[in-house]
Each structure stands twice: as structure tokens, then as C-alpha cells.
């Protein structure tokens, strides 16, 4: 993708990396909530996953219905290599921006407290 | 162990809103997570969690704009519009019903917002009105007290005095009557208003005898001065004095009164007494102007009130003769401006809420009735794989389209109503500022959407969701089971809703009935004079102060003489005001005893010899005025009954001697006659004591303008044009204004009450019509459900007529459950409107019974038509088909 990834898109891609094969909507949502502590709505997860799939960063396959889900099927998501590269680029970009700034940032933070 | 169930409403919301290829996976995820959260945290938290998820997910889904959402919704809307166009009667009725109710809600909301929103001045919440009080009752302010307040009170940034007067204004050659406010120099600074042209006044205190300057209103500038761009420096006359224009105010400045001609700088910081040339700055016993203040930054109305209490207590000690018992009251200007609007707004709000509920019930009924007709369509859809959510969504989209269309029409209704109707609602303040503002419009559309959703949910749960039962019927297995289903359905119909609607209709009709009876009762109050064949107008002497009092009186006498000479004219009288006015108020001292501490207050009016005859006032004792009661002759007066009662405690009124404050200090008056009371306090209040005095003897009265009363002989009298030309020919340059028929004078409150009556009447009629439509919808729906049962009855030999009668009876019986609720509602509304009622109690049995009968008769009519149709159908046909 020509456009760089948004914050929420990155979070979802990280979740896919972390979950590996077992990734599907609910699992992604839980992973993001437990890692970031942020409240996430299932609807938002699905709209972003759909966008990422259209952009060719993830692919999906449909599983079997289960009773736990009221007889509905699961949709599993997997990170494509394009997606992994985009995520790595975005992460590198941020890391370069932050390089060598840790001390100064910490100082600025403590100044504010005083 | 069965699966725990998700909260129903949240689940429904998700199923209706979330659709598209990924809907299944998303809903599955939420179901799975719900089970997890339920197992982990328990039912309560899980349900809360699910509801939050449902809301945020629905929001994300609708906003998403992905292939999951946009296209399908667009298709849904197209489908709904096509379906609605196929049943125009249903669609048009629903839109009209919504538009009437939402138009009403929008109108009342716009009224309330226009009235209650902050006044249009900077930091307007710091503006207060300050009143003198005497024994706790508000009164105007005396000049010397006002000047002391200004010097001492620290709670205020400024205290400004203002006094509104009717005066003769001459611009160039044209003399008119108009209203001006005489204000202290700091008036505009206190309000925080700037001139759009020129300047306002110099706020300095104690600047005696400054130049006479005025600030024009926008209206005066654009009309009387023809929007002259070089108006600054031009002059105009107020009475006989020339004022220079130093500024022009922006359009819409309506303080202290709407539609003033100009604000005049008072020559002293406290405005003088109209027509009194002397120094007022030391007067503490004449209360005649109002005070507006701007609170200091660190103060509030409460603190300012406390300071004023201390200050007025000190003044009462210093000046016990005039100030004993006097205090002050500080009240936010907004609260003062809108006082009295509360009950009316509350009552109108209740009325429109009842109307909105009725409208919702109606459209629900209509939708249910339509769902009967669409049962087949729904059944086919379901059999082709549409889910309950799919059907529900279609119902939602259709209802929302109808309600939003209704809201849009309602907005137009509200704009038209406020544009053409607001000025007639004279009981409401801030009429010039009435408008449907964007916030209110947005709220109305939001409400429309909410109402549409509510209607969709209600009719979906009551009607469409029965599709599965219907499907069984469609398959061909019709027998005892499906008839029983239909009967069960008929019983589960919202009969209570009909009763509720009937209750609302009864309540509004009752209140309208009560208002109508009040207006009638007001109209039949004896005003104390004869309003038939009576015409009044005022004439003014713009140059009054340049003439002696005797000259002024002789001008009026010559006007009266000329008018009396016109054909068809009987008696002609001249006085300071109509017999319903109390005139100038002053303290009364009996027998010249001036030592009384706290003299009773009474009014007095100068009148000429023809006044009582022209107004048809009855002389009860003594004599009327004669041509001999002139200046220099013994000073005489005629009392009304209330005044006679005041005097009567010490002896017979005729022959008693009294003096009155201000004008009559040194002039004892002998009462020579008594006339019947007129309704000086309005139709509902006891008459105020008034003393009438011969015009030639009241030479301290300015007589700048007087009222002329003309009694015509049975409709053959002159028109106002003839009167105008007569007045002009007898004394050129006299403005003639405020023409009125006797009936207009006689009913000062009727007009406002009548306008309120018309508004309520419109609401009530609408509501009864809504009830008619609603009951018709319910009945049509019920008949649809019961067709087979009716068919069976007919097949078993029941007479169509008796079936119809049975159905009508059942309908009326169900509706009559609403009667007691309606009566309770009426009593509640009566509490709100009680202060506007006259001569009739809110619990008036005749009104309650009458309104109930009208509504029940309407219900019977609404039931009759569909019942007759149902009873006439061929039983063979109805028992065979679904």
C-alpha cells in the first residue's frame, strides 16, 4: 500500500502476528484489549480487517459453525507477507523517529510534573 | 445447561443494523465473547458489556462505509420508497400524522427556547431588574432612592433608570404618537449595547441639563427618517422639545419595550415625571420608573439582594416618612422578562407530548393494519430465506422515511406557525425573537428519527414478527389452529393504547372546552359601561407645554363640539383614559386629614361633562358634572362605588371631603356623585377605587393627550375617516390615534385568551382527528385478524347488523377505559392552566362529560366503518382464504 498504516491498523496486524494461526475477530479484539488496555468494538475490528484484506495485507478463510456461536461460522485471518512488511516498515519508521530521544523525552516528562 | 441469552434489545439492534457478508462472523464473535464474559464475570456485567459492544459496533458498522454497509442500506432505502409508493394512502396519512405532531413539538420547543434562551446582550446573565418593594410587594422606584442606590451599592457595575412613555413625535412636518424610553446616561453601558451609527449617551452622573439627545431605534431610522445615512445631527420634536439624534440602535433591540421610537437621555440622572417640570431628584414619595442593573464581576443576584436589603433598611431609618416598610428586590432580568410564560409553556408542552404519543400510536396502528395486508409478502420473503432481522430492517427503514418526511413537513409547519402566529400569542413575552433555530430544528429531526424507530420496533414486535405463524397458514393447513392463533393475536392487541389515546383526546378537548367557557364568561362580564355603539380614539397636543391649561382644555372642548355636530352622533365625552383605566394613582386623605401615616391608594381621572353619558356609565347617587364645574368654582369630584366604600366607613360618601396626593395636596374636593364601578382591575379582580374630576379643575394635569368617546346612534355614526377629518378641521396638526370600538375596550383580556383558545383548540381538534385515525387503524387491523372468526359467526347465522353492533360496542367499551385516565389528565392540565381559567373550575362536570361523549362518539364512528365492511363480507370467502 502506498499509504502508511494507521494506529488501529497496526494494532490489528500486531495481534495477527501474536495470534498466528488462531486469529479470528473475537480473538483479535481480546488480544488488542489485553495488550493495549484499550476498549475496542467488534464492529471496528471487522471494518478494519475487511479494509486490510482488500488492500492485500491479510487473507481469510471461513471455518465451521459452532454451538457456542449460536450456529454461526468463524472467519480466520492470516497475515500476508505484504502485511508483515508494511507493519515492519511502519514500526521502523517510528523507531527512527524516536532514536536517541529517550533521555530528552524522559526529561521533558519530569519537567511537566514539577 | 442452556446457553445464556444476550440482552434482547441490544441483540435486536445488532441484527437489524449489522448486515453484509461479514455480519455472520461478527455476530458469531459477539455471541462467543458474551458466553465467555458471562462465565467469567456473571450475568449482570456480561449484559452491560454486550450492550456497550452492541452500541459501539453498530456505530462503527454504520459509519464504516465499507462494502458491508453503504450499498445495502442504499438498496434498502430504494426498496422502502418503492414499497411506500405502492400504498399511498398509508404513506400520506402517516407522514401527515407525524408532521402535525412533530410540527407541534417543534413549535412549542421553538417557543420555549426563544423565551428561555439568554437575553441578547453581552454577559446577559449578569443583568438584573431592581424593584422597590413595599411590604414585600414590587413597585416602581423613586428618584431620590435610585440616586442613593447608585451612589452606595457596590454589587453593581451600573444601575440604569428607564421610563417608557407614549408621546407625540414630530419628524419634519409629520406628527405621530409613539413610544419612547427616557433613560439615564449609563443605560446603554449597563445593557452592553452599542450604536450601529453614531454613539450612545455620556454615562456621567450629576451632569445637570445636558443637551437634549436621543438614540433612534432601527425602526424609527428606517421609517420616520427614511434610512437617511446622514441622520446624525438631525433633530425631531418630542411633544414641543427638540432632540438631536446622536446614534441609531441595531435592529431587534427590544429593551425596555419592543418597538420603541427612540431612547431619550433624561436631563437628570433619574427620569422626570411626565408633564411635571420640577426637580425630582429629592423625591422619595413618587414611584414611577424602572431600574436595570449589571452585577459586578464578583457579585451575584443573591449577594446584591442582601446588600440592597441593608441599604434600604438604612434609607428607611434616615427617611422614615417615605421609606418605612420599603425594601428592594433584585431579580435576574431574564426571569423577570419571562415571568408568567411558565404555566403556558408547560401546558403547551403537555399538549404536544400527548399529541406526539397519539401520533406514534396511530402510525403503529396503521403499520400493523398494513402488516396484515402484507402478511403474504412477508411470509414469502421468509420462506425465501430472509431472516427476522431482514424484515425488521425493512420495517425500520420504512418507518424512518415516513417519520423523517413528517419531521421535515413539521419544520415547515413550525416556521409558518411562528412567522404568522407568534405575534398573536400576546400572553407570551419576547414575541419579536420567536424563530425556529438550528438547534431546535436538529432536535426535531432527531426526535423524528427516534419516533420512527420506536414505531418500527413496536409494530415489528406486535405484527411482522408473526411471519412464521403466517407461513404455516400459507401452506394450506388452515383449521382450528390458525383461527386460534388469530384470536390470540386479536387479544394481544394493544387495547390499552387505544384507551390511552382516548384519554389524551379527552384531556385536550376538556381543556379547550374550559378555555372556551372562560372566554365566554369573560365576554359576559359587565364592564360597567355600554360597549355597544361606542367608538373611542385619542388626540394629542404636540405643543401642549407652550399653551396654558385653559387653552388646552378649550381645544379639546372644541374637538368634542365638532364631533358632536356630525350626523348619527349621540353623546361625546373627553377624559384622560377609558373607564377601565385607574388613571393617576395617589394616596387619599379623608376630610383633609393629612396626618394619616399610610393613606389608602386610589386613582383619579380628569373627565369632561359628557364623559359618563358617552360611556353609558350609570350614576347611582348625587349629580353628574355640569358646565358650572369650571376652574375657580368649588372643587368637586365623582367617586366610583369602590371609592365610595373607602369613604363610607366614616360616613355617607356624597358630600364627603377628600384630598389626594401629588396634585390634590392643598385642594379639598367635595364628592357630589357616585357612578357604578367599572372593571378597572380586569374581569376577575375587584374594581379599584377611582375618583373622577372635572377637566377644567385639574390644571396640574398635563393634558398632552386625551381620550375622546363617541356614542353613535345604532350604527349610523361616522366612520373613523370622517372623525379624522373633523378633528383636523377643528384644530390642524392634532394627531388622532388608538382608535378602538367599545367592545375592544371592554374585553382587555379576551384577545390573548382567545388566541390561546384557538391554539389549544387546534391541538384538541388535531388530537381528536388523530384518535379517529388511530381507532380506525386499530379496528381495521383487528377486523383483518378476526375476519375468519367473523366469517364463522356469519356462517352460523348471525345477522350482519348485530355483528356490526357487537363490534362497535366492543370498540367503544375498550375505548371507554380511557375516560377516567382522561379525566385525571384534565385535572393535571387544569392545575397548569388554572390561572388562565375564568368563571369555570377545571373539574367542571359538564365539560368533562361533554368532551368524553364527543370522543366516544368519534370512536364509535371510527369503529363503525371497518366493522360494517367486515360484517358485510361473504363468509364463504373469508373462511376459505388467509
Interface residues (C-beta under 8 A of the other chain):
Chain A: X24 X25 X26 X29 X30 X39 X41 X42 X43 X44 X46 X47 X50 X51 X62 X66 X67 X68 X69 X70 X72 X73 X74 X75
Chain B: X3 X18 X22 X24 X25 X26 X27 X28 X29 X30 X31 X32 X33 X35 X53 X56 X57 X58 X59 X60 X61 X64 X66 X67 X68
